[in-house]
Amino acid sequence: MQIIQDTTEFVLPRQSAAAIGKFDGIHLGHRRLLETLSEQKDRLLTVIFTFDPPPEVLFGDNMMKGLMTKEEKRNAFARMGIDVLIEFPLNKETASIMPERFVREYLVEKLRASYIAAGTDLSFGNKGMGNAALLQDLAKEYGYHVNIIDKVSVGGEEVSSTLIRRTIAGGDMEKAADLLGAPYQINGTVSHGRQLGRRLGMPTVNLLPPDEKLLPPNGVYYSDLWLDGKCYRGISNVGYKPTVSDIPVMGVETYLYDFDKDVYGREVVVELLANKRPEMRFESVDALKAQVHKDITEGARFHENGSKNTGK
C-alpha cells in the first residue's frame, strides 16, 4: 500500500475509487463503505482519503483520544488490500479551501476519482460547508459516480465513533465489538516490564500504548493476542499496576495460556474481549498473586465456553 502524507502535491497514475472520511475505529458503517470500494478494485485504484490531524484536533479538541492510532489505521487498510492511503495534511490553510475547489482540485484532478464513497455525515472544506449533498450535486459536472452510505444501526442506536468511545469508556468491550464488527484492538511493540509476572511464574507480554490511544477503564479483561497471524488466548491488565508500582506509566499487560516464547521487540495485536473486574490495589504481592491465579482460571473458562471474538 502506498502512503501519501505531509503533502498536497500528488497526482495518482490512473483513475481511482476513493472513500473519504475520518475512519476512526473502522466501525460497521466504515466497513460497509469499504465493501463498496472493494467492488471497484478490478478496474480502479482503491484509495482512502483521510485527514491528518483529524478535524477535531485542528479545531481545538487536542485531548480527544482516538479509537485507532495512525499506525493502526495504516495496518488495517493494508490488510484490507487498499492501494493508496492519503493522509491529507489538515491545517488552517487547507481547512479553508472552498468545498467546490476541494472537489475539483483534489478529488477530480489529483485523485482522478471516477467513484467516490462517503457517509451521510461527510464534512469538508471551508467551515465544513462541503457535505454529501454537494458531492452528489457536482457528480455530473465533474464526471464521477458517488455512493453515499447510510448510517448503520445496532440495537436501535446509530453506529458512530462517538458512541463507540462512550461504550469503551464504560468498559463494555462486548458491545464495542458489536459496533466495530471486531474486538477492540491495541497494537504495539512488546516492551520489557518489571518482570514481576515472570518471578511469580506467570510471564506476561507488555505493551505501552501511545498517549493518543483510547483505553477502557483500568482493570482486567479477557483477551486474545495475535502474533504472526496466530491467535493466543489470554487475560490482560490495563492500568498502572498499583500494587507493584507507584510510577504512573499506563500499560497493557497480557498473560497468555500455554505460551513461553520470547517476543520482546515483536509487533503484536491485543484484542480486549470482555471486562472481568476493575483494577485494584492489594495488601501484598501474595494477595495479588492469589487474585491473578483466580483471574487466569476464570479466563480459561471464558475462552473454553466461547467468546465473541470475530478474529483479527
N, C-alpha and C positions, 0 to 999 in steps of 0.2 A: 504494500500500500504506500502510495506517495503522500507525503505530508507537506502541505504548503503553509508556512507560518511566517509571521513578522513581516509580511509584505502585502501590498495591494497591487503589485505589478506581476501579474501572471496571466497566461493565456493557455487554455487546455488545447492539446493537439487535435482533438476531434470532438464531435458533438457528445453531449452528456445528458444523463438523467440525474437530477440533483434533488436532494432533500435538504430543506432549510429549517433550522431550529436551534434551540439551546441544548437539547439532548442531555439533560441532567438526570441520570439514573437509567436511561433507556428503558422506560416502563412499557406497559401494554400498548398504550397509544403510539409511542415511538415504534414499537415492534410492528404494528400494523402498517405504519407509514413506510418502514424499511422493507417490508414484504413487497409493497408495490414497486419499490425501487429495484429490488432483485429481479422482478419480472422484466425489466428493461435491459438486463445485463448482457444479453446475447447481441444486442445491436448498439448499445451506448455505453460510454464510460459511466460508472456509478460514482457519484460524488456526494459527500456530506459537506454542507456549508454551515459552519457554526461560528460563534463569536468568542474572541479571547481578548480580555476577560469577559465573562458574562455581563449583560447589561446591568444587572443588579449591583455588581461590584463597581462598575464605572460610575453609576449614579448614586453611590453613597452607602450601600449595604456591604461594607468591607468585611463585616463579621459573619456574613452568611456562609455556612459550610456547605460543601457540595455533596451530593449523593455519589458522585464519581470524581476522582481526580483526573487531570488531563491525561496522565499515563494510562489510567484505567479505561478511559474513553478510547484512546488510541488502540489499546489491546483489543477491546471489544469490537471496534469497527474492522480491525484487521482480521479477526476471527470470522466476521460476517462476510468477508470477501469484498469489502468496499475497495474501489480502485484508487480514489483520491479523497483525502481529508483536507479541507481548507479551514484553518483556524484564522478567521478574518480578524485582523487587529482592530479592536474597538477602542477609539479614543474620541476626544471632543470633536476632532475634525471629521473622522469617518462617521461618527454618530449623527452629524448634522447634514449628511448628504440627503438631498431631496429624494423621496421614495421612487419617483419615476426614473430619475437619473440612476439610482441604485439598480433598478431592474435592467435598464438599458445597458449601462456600462459594465456592471459586474455579472449579472446573471446571463445576459444575452451575448455580450461581446467577449467577455473574459471566460466565463464558464462554458459558453457555447451551448447553453441548455436548450434542448428541444422538449424536455419533460421535466416538470417541477412539481414536487410533492411537499406539502406543508400541512400543519394543523390549523384548525379554525382560529386559534389564538395567536397566530403569527403576528409579529410586530417588527418593523424595521424602518430605517430611515429617520429623518429629522422628526424629533418629538414622538417617535413611534407611529407616525401617521400612515406608514405603509402597513398594509394588512392583507388578509386572504382575498378580500373583495377586490382590492386594487390589482393584485396579482392576476385574478381572473379577468378583470376589465382590460388589462393590457395584453392578454394572451394572443388575441387575434392580430393585433398590430405588430407584435414582435415575433410571431410565428412559433410559439411554444405551446405545448399541451400542459394544462395544470390540473392537478388532482388534490383537492382539499379533503383531508381525512377528518371525519367527525370524532368527537370525544368518545372514549371507551368508558363504560361504567362497570363497576364491580360492587355487588351488594347494594345497588341503588346510589352509589357515590361515583362521581366523575373522577377518573384516574388523572392525577396531576402530580408533579414533583412536590408541590406544596403539601398535598395530602400525604404523600409518602414520607416526607420529612417529619410531619406530625406523628405519623404512625411509628417511625423509628425512634423518635424522641420519647414515645411512650413505651418502647421496648417490645412492641408486638411484631416480632420478626416473621411470624407465620402470615399475618395479614400483609406485611410488606412484600413478602414473596408472591402473594396472590396479585398484588398491584403491579409488581415489577415483571411478573412472568418467570421469575427465577429467584433463588435466595439472594439476600443482600451480601455483597462481596466486599472484602478488604484485600487488596493486592499489595505485595511488598516484598522486600528482600529480608531474608531471615537474619536476625542480628543476635549477638551474644547477650544473654540476660545475666542475672545474678547467680545462675547455676544452682539455685535452691531446689528446683524441681529434680535436678539430677542427683543432688545429695540426698533427697528424700526417696530416691528410687522411682521418680516419676518425671523423666526428662520432658521438656516442652520445647515447642517451636515458638520463637518470639518475633513479633513484628512491631515496628514503631511507625504507626500511620502518620502522615503529614498533618499539620495543623488544620489544613483546609478540608480534611475529610470528616464528614458527619459520622459520628459513632452513636450507638444506642446508649442508654444509661449504663453506668458501671455495674458489672455483675457477671454472672456465669451463664454461658449459652451453650446449648447443644450445637455442634458444628461439623462441617466437613472441611477437609483441606485438600486442595488439588496441587499435585506436583508431577510435572512431565506427563500430563494428560491422564494421570491416575488419581482416583479419589480415595482418601483415607478418612475414616470416621474418627471424630474427636470431640473434645469439650474444651471451650475457650473461656478465658477470663479477660474481660475488657475493663481496664481501670489502672489504678496506681499501686495495687498490691499493698494495702495499708499495714498488714501485719508484719511485713518484712522490709518495708522501705518507707522512709519519710521524704524521699526525693520525688517531687511531683512530675514524673515522666509517664505520659499516657502510653499504654501498650496493649497489645492483644497477644495473649499467651495461650497456646493451644497444646493440650495433651492429646497424643494420638494413640489409639489402640493398636497393639502388635506392630510397633514401629520403632526401629532403633538405628535409622540411618543418620549420618552426619550431613545436615543440609544447610549449614552456615553459609551465607552468601548466595543462596539459591533463591530464585523467584518463585513464590507460591501464591495461591489464592485461598483465603479462608472465607467460607460461607457460614453465616450465622443463621441457624435454622429455627431455634426456639429459645425463649428466655427461661432459664431454670430458677435463678434466685439473684437477689441484689448482692453487690459486693459488700463485705463486712470485715470488721477488724476482730481478730480472735485474741484471746488472752495469752496464747502461747503458740509456738510453732507446732507443738504436738496436737493442739486443738485444731489448728489449720490442717495438719496432715490428715486427721480423722475426717474432717469435713470434705477434703479433696477426695479421699478414698470413697466416701459416700457419693459424691458427685460423679465420680468415674463409674461406679457401679450403676447408678441410675441412668447415666448417659448411655452405657452399653445396652440397657433395657430399652431406652428410647430408640436407638438405632435398630435393635432387633425387631421391635414392633412396627418399624417402618415410619420414616419421617416423610415430610412433604417435599423433600429435595427433588428438584427438577433437573439437576445436572448443571454443569458449567456452561 
